[in-house]
Amino acid sequence: MKIRHILLILTAFLGAALLVAVAFQIRDELLGYQTAERMAASNTVRERLLLGTAALASERSQTYVLLIGQRSEASGVLELRDMRRQVDDLLNAAEREITATQASLSNTGSSLATVSRIRREIGTLRQQADEFLGAEDARGEQFAPRWFQEATRLVGELQSSRMTILQRERPLDPVLRTEANLRAFGAILSENIARNQALMSRALGSPSVVGGLETDVISQNAGRAELAWELIDGQLAVPLSESVKGSVLKTHESYSATFAPLQRSLLAALLGKVAPAIGPEEWYDVAGRELSNIALMQQEILRSTRERLESELSRARRSVALWSALLLLGAAAVLASILVVRLRVVRPLENLSQAMLRLADNDLEISLPRLARADEIGEMSDALRVFKANAIQRRRTQNEKQVLHARLREAYGQLQKDLEAAAVIQQTMLPPSARIDGIEYHGLFRPSSLIAGDTYNVVRRTDGTVGFFQVDVAGHGAAAALVSVACHHALSQTILTRTQGTPLEAIAVQINEEWPEDLPYFTMILGEIDSRSQRASIVQAGHPSPLVIRADGSIEMIGEGGFPVGMLPFASYERLEFDLGPGDRLFIYSDGLVEAEDQDGEQFSETRLRNLVRDTAAAPSPVLLGRLDDALRNWRGSETLDDDLSVLMLERLPERIPANAVD
Amino acid sequence: MLSTDLRENVLVVRVEEKRIDASKAPAFKDEMTRCIEAGQNQIVLDLSQVDFIDSSGLGALVTCLKRLGPKGSLAVAGATGAVSRLFTLTRMDRVFALHPNVDAAVEQLSA
């Protein structure tokens, strides 16, 4: 999984968690808001119903007193018309509210049906009452109790429909519940006062005919009112608003101070058949005033509930708005962080990673992203820049190296070619196997590199002697080779041009004296064989002592040493003379032969050389040299040598063999 | 490749190599030259560890001898076997004073 995915998934996950949490909170707040709305709607409906019930109770009393003829018809009917309109308006309003709150309230259909039915029944009841209101006979008075009973039933039904709604949407808030209870008890109180307003009016109108049953009902109503007050007082323990509490207390006080004693005295008068203190009209007004007091109290409670619900509603609304804003803010924050992560982290990282991969692929043409940042990504970018610079530098160095290497190879090739050419020339300077004046000679020449510091030559002089030399220049390689070439030439020339009688050692002394100090020294055997006599002579200058292989196979070593040439200017040399008869051979070699080491560092040695020579003494010189060469290769265990190696063999031929070239 | 030890104004230079050949000769010559240029003119060269000296090595020895000049002397101690034979073969036994061991050489030089 790539970093971009991890980061984006993490951010998205965190964002989603945040949003889900906020969304849950919003859902809760919305539910709270809906509940508040439902409460408010329910409350509005119940308010209308409560007011409607109170209005219907008033209409009941008014119609009742009109029916029994205690009120002057004209003004009473006008008042009644107002009251009916008020009842209709309130019930209309209640219906409208129920319809309007259909969305938030449950079971509105049955409430609506109940209210409609009650209205229909009110309408029917009113029509019946109207028939008797216009009549100038006692039929009105006869209908009054029935009216009262029916109207009371409808009032009760309105009450219970209100209670049904309250039961359905019971508020959880203790204050709201208490206020609802207060209203319910207030409604009971109001209903009982309203009932007595009508019933007492009738009793006061004709105290003489009032029966015990009627006074019982009135008394019961008064008792229910008292009970309602007790219930109301019982609710005041809950911390209600001051205005509600004040209103309740004030209303109760006025009730207890004026209305209750009056009602009690009237009831006592009625029971005692004593003339009551006031007439029915006055009672009706007193009761009406008490009812409007209670209505005021109810209004106060309603207002408090309304305010409370409204504040709850607006709180819920604010809360929803707040959390919605938070949701939007959260969503914006998530989007912003995704964007920031993409722009500031993911994209630069991807660019860097691509650049790194291409750089790792040796693609130095890439242009690196230029990031002026102080954070880790900026540091990575800077480091990458350094990597690239280093890689470019490395490639440049590598190219330079390759060029240099190619040049070196070329130069080396050229040098090798030169050396090979020089080696060919050096080889051609060496005398091939030949016979001169009864002397046969063979050579073995093996340079350690292409060209050697060893050289030898055999020169035929006009005076019948055969001069020869073998030279080994100190060191090996090109410098030694050049010196050996110079020696070869100088010695060959000296042998050829030497005045007869000049001793060999004088030649050595002269060359030694004239030898430039800067040049490496050399060792040599310089010698001559007189072709007419049996004698030979040599000068040994630091060179290994040559061997003489006699015709009978015995071996002698000639000389014990001498100064090398070119090492010390004052060196002296001596000439060694010895017999070299027919079939005798002179074996001259350079130190590369006896100093050749095997793989353990052991030298081939003089002893091994002598053994080999002794064992091969019967064989012709080329065979002996071939064996020697093979033995050395075996000794070395390889084709290479550490030092130049050369052997020169000179043989005085038996006299019967004619002296002419063999090769 | 060399270790030195000053004994009674004689610098004993011990060659700590088995061979003085073309590959070692330049370094040998340089180190010896430094000893000589430091003012030492009585030098004993202890060759008891050396098994083999080739033509380049011999050249280096002679160069040192020449550099030391007529005032100084370079004695050789402990030359045996091939080294001793080389000295004989090239007559260097007549140029360098050869001693069987360092003590004898030091004694000779400091006398």
Interface residues (C-beta under 8 A of the other chain):
Chain A: D472 A474 G475 H476 P520 Y521 T523 G542 H543 P544 S545 E560 G561 G562 F563 P564 M567 L568 A571 D591 E595 Q603 D643
Chain B: A22 F52 D54 S55 S56 L58 G59 V62 A82 T88 L89 T90 R91 V95
